Amino acid sequence: MAAVKAGGSGARPASPMSITARPRRVLMLAACPMPAPQGTQVYVGQLADALARRGHAVELVTYGIGVGDLRAHDGAARFAVCRARAAPGHRKTAPGPSWGRPAADGLLVLAALGAARRARASGAPFDLIHAHNYEGALVGALVGRLSGLPMLYHAHNLMGDELGTYFDEPGMKALGAAFGRWLDARVPPLADAAVAISRAAQRRLEIARGGPVAWLPPAVDFGPPVASLPCKPLIYIGNVDGYQGVEVMLGALSRLRGRGDAGCTIVTADERAAGQVAAFGLGERVEVVEHGDFEAVKGRLAGARVALLPRVVASGYPIKLLNYLAAGRPVVACEGGAQGLGLAEGVVSTPDGDEGAFAAAIERLLDDRAMAVVLGERAREASARFAWPASVEALEAVYEEMLGGKGLPSRARG
């Protein structure tokens, strides 16, 4: 998904916090390139911004690489950004494993320890570590042990579901999945408390941790509507890694070759997309468009009629889904990606991996424009549920209960 600027121009007054919350000093760890056109990075940046708007002091510690002008990004942020030194040879900004990441994570440990030390020396130490994803949790566990800070682990996925999908060879797929399951069992218990963005991850992490895990669905700041840009009737936004289920979508589009109105625009920064489209022989029926900035992505969404979400892995929450809803586009989604949303929210849900059902749902929305319009209106209305003020209030409740030494609050667990 689109990289959204974490900060803004000029200082703006923070919103008042909830009655029970107090300003906290948060050491946030993002073991990933920042910014980058992926959902996790967009979410982390907007979360840090939303916390800063509410009066919390946030310092985001992240990799020394990202997409675009890093100095401009960091300077515009409402929160402090501390970048680790860039690891030699580590330039990959796309998701997935790489040989350079262990070195980048080691440098992230040093950067986080330095940030904690400087905060303590200034007389304003951090209250907690807020770590995103597995590498962030591993870094946070070490930093927490050395600095005495409690750690909240923010789960964006389950590695047992995702890690194997980055490999093509069957043996490596199986090995990756097995290692992912091992990480699922070992890493979350390292934290003092945990939140998960999906119900599927919440249930399984509660087993791993032997206790409650908060459910905190993501929020998104979509911004005002923009003028439409050229786009085929169908649109997909995001990377084409295995866990996204893009093959299901392309297989469904292959079944609709006879329809002139079933063309699709794939908006992505992933160079592999064109090859996948060619492998299905879809030619000009499916165009691949460079991701660009978020305003351009919004323009493509405005020009499309139906948004597609073929993801089958339910343990992560696709930020693209929230952008689809905010754009007022009806969505055809596999059950895993739909996250429990249905027709009432403008989402037509199909069985995971069922190309025929996915194609039939697309065809229905293309044929019935009145229904598509109604579902688009429902989608826009449903997007109001995923607003930052309510999300940050729920997170503040987790912070307070965590720092008070109590269990996670029932209203945050859901």
C-alpha positions as CSV (number, residue, x, y, z in Angstrom):
1,M,0.0,0.0,0.0
2,A,1.0,3.6,-0.3
3,A,3.6,5.2,1.8
4,V,1.9,7.9,3.8
5,K,3.9,10.7,5.3
6,A,4.0,10.2,9.0
7,G,4.0,13.8,9.9
8,G,2.6,17.1,8.7
9,S,3.7,20.6,8.1
10,G,3.8,22.8,11.2
11,A,2.8,22.0,14.7
12,R,-0.9,21.3,15.5
13,P,-2.5,21.0,18.9
14,A,-2.9,17.4,20.1
15,S,-6.4,16.0,20.8
16,P,-7.2,15.6,24.5
17,M,-6.6,12.2,25.8
18,S,-9.1,10.0,27.5
19,I,-9.8,10.6,31.1
20,T,-7.9,7.5,32.3
21,A,-4.9,7.9,30.0
22,R,-1.8,10.0,30.7
23,P,1.0,11.1,28.4
24,R,3.5,8.3,27.8
25,R,7.0,8.3,26.4
26,V,7.1,5.5,23.9
27,L,10.1,3.9,22.3
28,M,8.6,2.4,19.1
29,L,10.6,-0.2,17.2
30,A,9.9,-0.8,13.5
31,A,12.3,-3.5,12.1
32,C,11.6,-2.5,8.5
33,P,12.4,0.1,5.9
34,M,10.5,3.3,6.7
35,P,8.8,4.7,4.8
36,A,7.9,2.1,2.2
37,P,4.8,1.4,0.1
38,Q,3.6,-1.5,2.2
39,G,0.6,-1.7,4.6
40,T,2.7,-2.3,7.8
41,Q,4.9,0.7,7.2
42,V,1.9,2.9,6.5
43,Y,0.1,1.7,9.6
44,V,3.2,2.1,11.9
45,G,3.8,5.6,10.6
46,Q,0.2,6.7,11.0
47,L,0.0,5.1,14.5
48,A,3.1,7.0,15.7
49,D,1.6,10.2,14.3
50,A,-1.8,9.5,15.9
51,L,-0.1,8.9,19.3
52,A,1.8,12.2,18.9
53,R,-1.4,14.1,18.1
54,R,-2.8,12.8,21.4
55,G,0.1,14.2,23.4
56,H,2.4,11.1,23.7
57,A,6.1,11.5,23.2
58,V,7.1,8.9,20.5
59,E,10.5,8.1,19.2
60,L,10.5,5.7,16.3
61,V,13.6,3.6,15.8
62,T,13.8,2.0,12.4
63,Y,16.2,0.8,9.7
64,G,18.5,3.2,8.0
65,I,16.8,2.6,4.6
66,G,13.5,3.5,3.1
67,V,11.7,4.7,0.0
68,G,12.0,8.3,-1.1
69,D,13.7,11.3,0.7
70,L,14.3,10.0,4.2
71,R,15.5,13.4,5.5
72,A,12.3,15.1,4.3
73,H,10.2,12.3,5.8
74,D,11.8,12.4,9.2
75,G,11.9,16.2,9.4
76,A,8.1,16.4,8.7
77,A,7.2,13.9,11.3
78,R,5.4,14.9,14.5
79,F,7.4,12.3,16.4
80,A,11.2,11.8,16.7
81,V,12.8,9.4,14.2
82,C,16.0,7.6,15.1
83,R,17.5,5.7,12.2
84,A,20.0,2.9,12.7
85,R,23.0,2.9,10.5
86,A,22.3,1.2,7.2
87,A,23.7,-2.3,7.1
88,P,26.3,-2.8,4.3
89,G,24.6,-4.3,1.3
90,H,21.1,-4.2,2.7
91,R,19.0,-2.2,0.3
92,K,15.9,-4.4,0.0
93,T,12.7,-2.4,0.8
94,A,10.2,-5.1,-0.2
95,P,8.8,-7.5,2.4
96,G,10.3,-10.8,3.0
97,P,13.6,-12.3,4.3
98,S,17.0,-11.2,3.0
99,W,20.6,-11.8,3.9
100,G,21.1,-8.2,5.1
101,R,18.3,-8.2,7.6
102,P,20.2,-9.8,10.5
103,A,22.9,-7.2,10.3
104,A,20.2,-4.5,10.1
105,D,18.5,-5.8,13.2
106,G,21.8,-5.8,15.0
107,L,22.3,-2.2,14.2
108,L,18.7,-1.6,15.3
109,V,19.5,-2.9,18.7
110,L,22.4,-0.4,19.0
111,A,20.2,2.5,17.9
112,A,17.4,1.6,20.3
113,L,19.8,1.2,23.2
114,G,21.3,4.6,22.3
115,A,17.8,6.2,22.2
116,A,17.0,4.7,25.6
117,R,20.2,5.9,27.1
118,R,19.8,9.4,25.8
119,A,16.2,9.6,27.1
120,R,17.3,8.5,30.6
121,A,20.2,11.0,30.6
122,S,17.8,13.8,29.7
123,G,15.7,13.1,32.7
124,A,12.7,11.9,30.6
125,P,13.1,8.1,30.3
126,F,10.8,6.1,28.2
127,D,7.8,4.4,29.8
128,L,7.7,1.4,27.5
129,I,8.9,-0.2,24.3
130,H,6.2,-0.7,21.6
131,A,7.7,-3.3,19.1
132,H,6.2,-4.1,15.7
133,N,6.5,-7.5,14.1
134,Y,8.8,-10.4,15.0
135,E,12.2,-8.8,14.5
136,G,11.0,-5.8,16.3
137,A,9.9,-8.0,19.2
138,L,13.3,-9.8,19.3
139,V,15.1,-6.4,19.3
140,G,12.7,-5.1,21.9
141,A,13.2,-8.1,24.2
142,L,17.0,-7.6,24.2
143,V,16.7,-3.8,24.6
144,G,14.1,-4.2,27.3
145,R,16.2,-6.6,29.3
146,L,19.2,-4.3,29.1
147,S,17.3,-1.1,29.8
148,G,14.6,-2.4,32.2
149,L,11.7,-1.2,30.0
150,P,8.6,-3.3,29.6
151,M,7.7,-4.3,26.1
152,L,4.4,-4.4,24.2
153,Y,4.5,-6.7,21.1
154,H,2.3,-5.6,18.2
155,A,1.6,-8.6,16.0
156,H,0.9,-7.8,12.4
157,N,1.0,-11.4,11.2
158,L,1.8,-15.0,12.1
159,M,5.1,-16.3,10.6
160,G,3.8,-19.8,10.4
161,D,1.3,-18.6,7.9
162,E,3.5,-16.3,6.0
163,L,7.2,-17.2,6.0
164,G,6.9,-20.3,3.7
165,T,5.1,-18.2,1.0
166,Y,8.3,-16.3,0.2
167,F,9.9,-19.4,-1.3
168,D,9.1,-21.3,-4.5
169,E,10.9,-24.7,-3.9
170,P,8.6,-27.1,-1.9
171,G,11.3,-28.1,0.6
172,M,12.1,-24.5,1.4
173,K,8.4,-23.7,1.7
174,A,8.0,-26.4,4.3
175,L,11.1,-25.4,6.1
176,G,10.0,-21.8,6.2
177,A,6.6,-22.7,7.5
178,A,8.1,-24.9,10.2
179,F,10.5,-22.2,11.3
180,G,7.6,-19.7,11.2
181,R,5.5,-21.9,13.6
182,W,8.6,-22.1,15.9
183,L,8.8,-18.3,15.9
184,D,5.0,-18.1,16.6
185,A,5.5,-20.2,19.7
186,R,8.7,-18.6,21.0
187,V,8.7,-14.8,20.2
188,P,5.3,-13.5,21.5
189,P,5.9,-14.8,25.1
190,L,9.0,-12.6,25.3
191,A,6.8,-9.5,25.6
192,D,5.1,-8.2,28.8
193,A,1.9,-7.7,26.8
194,A,0.7,-8.1,23.3
195,V,-1.9,-6.8,20.8
196,A,-2.9,-8.4,17.5
197,I,-4.5,-6.7,14.5
198,S,-6.6,-9.7,13.5
199,R,-8.9,-12.1,15.4
200,A,-7.1,-15.1,13.9
201,A,-3.7,-13.9,15.2
202,Q,-5.3,-13.0,18.6
203,R,-6.6,-16.5,19.1
204,R,-3.4,-18.3,18.3
205,L,-1.1,-15.9,20.2
206,E,-3.2,-16.3,23.3
207,I,-2.4,-20.0,23.1
208,A,1.3,-19.2,22.6
209,R,1.4,-16.7,25.5
210,G,-0.9,-18.6,27.8
211,G,-2.9,-15.5,28.5
212,P,-4.9,-12.6,27.0
213,V,-3.8,-10.8,23.9
214,A,-5.6,-7.5,23.0
215,W,-7.4,-7.2,19.6
216,L,-6.7,-3.9,18.0
217,P,-7.8,-3.7,14.3
218,P,-5.9,-1.2,12.3
219,A,-7.0,2.3,11.4
220,V,-6.2,4.4,8.3
221,D,-6.0,8.0,7.4
222,F,-7.3,8.0,3.8
223,G,-7.7,11.8,3.5
224,P,-10.1,13.7,1.2
225,P,-11.2,12.3,-2.2
226,V,-9.2,13.2,-5.3
227,A,-10.0,13.3,-9.0
228,S,-10.0,10.0,-10.8
229,L,-7.0,8.8,-12.9
230,P,-7.2,6.3,-15.8
231,C,-7.9,2.8,-14.5
232,K,-9.4,-0.4,-15.7
233,P,-12.8,-1.4,-14.1
234,L,-11.0,-3.7,-11.6
235,I,-8.1,-2.8,-9.4
236,Y,-5.7,-4.5,-7.1
237,I,-3.2,-2.5,-5.0
238,G,-0.1,-4.0,-3.2
239,N,2.8,-6.4,-3.5
240,V,2.5,-9.9,-5.1
241,D,4.1,-12.0,-2.4
242,G,2.7,-15.5,-2.0
243,Y,0.6,-14.7,1.1
244,Q,-1.4,-12.1,-1.0
245,G,-3.0,-14.9,-3.1
246,V,-2.5,-13.0,-6.4
247,E,-2.6,-16.3,-8.3
248,V,-6.2,-16.7,-7.2
249,M,-7.1,-13.3,-8.7
250,L,-5.2,-13.9,-11.9
251,G,-6.8,-17.3,-12.3
252,A,-10.2,-15.7,-11.8
253,L,-9.5,-13.1,-14.4
254,S,-8.4,-15.8,-16.8
255,R,-11.9,-17.2,-16.5
256,L,-13.3,-13.8,-17.6
257,R,-11.3,-13.5,-20.9
258,G,-14.5,-13.1,-22.9
259,R,-15.6,-10.0,-21.1
260,G,-14.2,-6.7,-22.4
261,D,-15.1,-4.9,-19.1
262,A,-13.1,-7.3,-16.9
263,G,-9.7,-5.6,-17.3
264,C,-7.7,-5.0,-14.2
265,T,-5.1,-2.5,-13.1
266,I,-2.4,-3.7,-10.6
267,V,-0.9,-0.9,-8.7
268,T,2.4,-2.0,-7.2
269,A,6.0,-1.4,-6.6
270,D,6.8,-5.1,-7.0
271,E,8.8,-5.8,-10.1
272,R,7.6,-9.4,-10.2
273,A,4.0,-8.4,-11.0
274,A,4.5,-8.1,-14.8
275,G,6.0,-11.6,-14.9
276,Q,3.0,-13.1,-13.0
277,V,0.6,-11.5,-15.4
278,A,2.5,-12.8,-18.4
279,A,2.5,-16.3,-16.9
280,F,-1.3,-16.3,-17.0
281,G,-1.3,-15.0,-20.6
282,L,-3.5,-12.0,-19.7
283,G,-1.6,-9.6,-21.9
284,E,-3.2,-6.2,-22.1
285,R,-6.2,-7.2,-20.1
286,V,-4.2,-6.7,-17.0
287,E,-2.0,-3.6,-16.7
288,V,0.7,-3.1,-14.1
289,V,1.1,0.5,-13.0
290,E,4.0,1.9,-10.9
291,H,2.8,2.5,-7.3
292,G,3.7,6.3,-7.1
293,D,2.6,8.4,-4.2
294,F,-0.6,7.8,-2.3
295,E,-2.6,10.6,-4.0
296,A,-2.0,8.8,-7.3
297,V,-3.1,5.5,-5.8
298,K,-6.3,7.2,-4.6
299,G,-6.8,8.6,-8.1
300,R,-6.6,5.0,-9.5
301,L,-9.1,3.8,-6.9
302,A,-11.4,6.6,-7.9
303,G,-11.3,5.5,-11.5
304,A,-12.0,1.9,-10.8
305,R,-15.4,0.2,-10.3
306,V,-14.5,-2.9,-8.2
307,A,-11.5,-3.5,-5.9
308,L,-10.0,-7.0,-5.5
309,L,-8.5,-8.6,-2.4
310,P,-7.5,-12.3,-3.0
311,R,-5.5,-12.8,0.2
312,V,-6.3,-16.1,2.0
313,V,-4.0,-15.6,5.0
314,A,-6.3,-14.4,7.8
315,S,-3.7,-13.7,10.5
316,G,-2.7,-10.3,9.0
317,Y,-5.1,-7.4,8.3
318,P,-4.7,-6.0,4.8
319,I,-4.5,-2.2,5.0
320,K,-5.5,-2.2,1.4
321,L,-9.0,-3.3,2.5
322,L,-9.4,-0.2,4.6
323,N,-8.3,2.0,1.7
324,Y,-10.7,0.2,-0.6
325,L,-13.5,0.9,1.9
326,A,-12.5,4.6,2.4
327,A,-12.5,5.0,-1.4
328,G,-16.1,3.8,-1.5
329,R,-15.3,0.8,-3.7
330,P,-17.2,-2.5,-3.5
331,V,-14.7,-5.3,-2.7
332,V,-14.4,-8.8,-3.9
333,A,-12.3,-10.7,-1.3
334,C,-11.4,-14.2,-0.2
335,E,-12.6,-15.0,3.3
336,G,-9.1,-14.7,4.8
337,G,-8.6,-11.2,3.5
338,A,-12.2,-10.1,4.3
339,Q,-11.6,-10.2,8.0
340,G,-15.2,-11.0,8.8
341,L,-16.6,-8.1,6.8
342,G,-19.5,-8.9,4.4
343,L,-22.2,-7.3,2.3
344,A,-23.2,-4.9,5.1
345,E,-19.7,-3.4,4.7
346,G,-19.6,-3.5,0.9
347,V,-17.5,-6.7,0.8
348,V,-18.4,-9.8,-1.3
349,S,-16.6,-12.6,0.4
350,T,-15.7,-15.8,-1.4
351,P,-14.2,-19.1,-0.2
352,D,-10.4,-19.0,0.1
353,G,-8.6,-20.1,-3.1
354,D,-11.8,-20.6,-5.1
355,E,-11.0,-19.0,-8.5
356,G,-14.5,-19.8,-9.8
357,A,-16.3,-18.2,-7.0
358,F,-14.0,-15.1,-7.1
359,A,-14.6,-14.8,-10.9
360,A,-18.4,-15.2,-10.4
361,A,-18.4,-12.4,-7.7
362,I,-16.5,-10.1,-10.0
363,E,-18.9,-10.8,-12.8
364,R,-21.9,-10.1,-10.7
365,L,-20.7,-6.7,-9.7
366,L,-19.8,-5.8,-13.2
367,D,-23.3,-6.9,-14.4
368,D,-25.2,-5.2,-11.6
369,R,-24.0,-1.6,-11.4
370,A,-26.8,-0.6,-9.1
371,M,-25.7,-3.2,-6.6
372,A,-22.1,-2.1,-7.0
373,V,-23.1,1.4,-6.2
374,V,-25.0,0.4,-3.0
375,L,-22.1,-1.7,-1.8
376,G,-19.7,1.1,-2.5
377,E,-21.8,3.4,-0.3
378,R,-21.8,0.8,2.4
379,A,-18.0,0.4,2.1
380,R,-17.5,4.2,2.6
381,E,-19.8,4.1,5.7
382,A,-18.0,1.1,7.2
383,S,-14.7,2.8,6.8
384,A,-15.7,5.2,9.7
385,R,-15.1,2.3,12.1
386,F,-11.4,2.3,11.3
387,A,-10.6,5.8,12.5
388,W,-7.6,6.7,14.5
389,P,-9.1,8.4,17.6
390,A,-11.0,5.3,18.7
391,S,-8.0,3.1,17.9
392,V,-5.6,5.2,19.9
393,E,-7.9,5.3,22.9
394,A,-8.0,1.5,22.9
395,L,-4.2,1.4,22.7
396,E,-3.9,3.9,25.5
397,A,-6.0,1.5,27.6
398,V,-3.6,-1.3,26.9
399,Y,-0.6,1.0,27.8
400,E,-2.2,1.9,31.2
401,E,-3.1,-1.6,32.1
402,M,0.3,-2.9,31.1
403,L,2.2,-0.3,33.0
404,G,-0.1,-0.8,36.0
405,G,0.8,-4.4,36.2
406,K,-2.7,-5.6,35.5
407,G,-4.2,-7.8,32.9
408,L,-5.3,-6.4,29.5
409,P,-8.6,-4.6,29.7
410,S,-11.7,-6.4,28.4
411,R,-12.7,-3.5,26.1
412,A,-9.3,-3.7,24.4
413,R,-9.5,-7.5,24.1
414,G,-12.9,-7.2,22.3
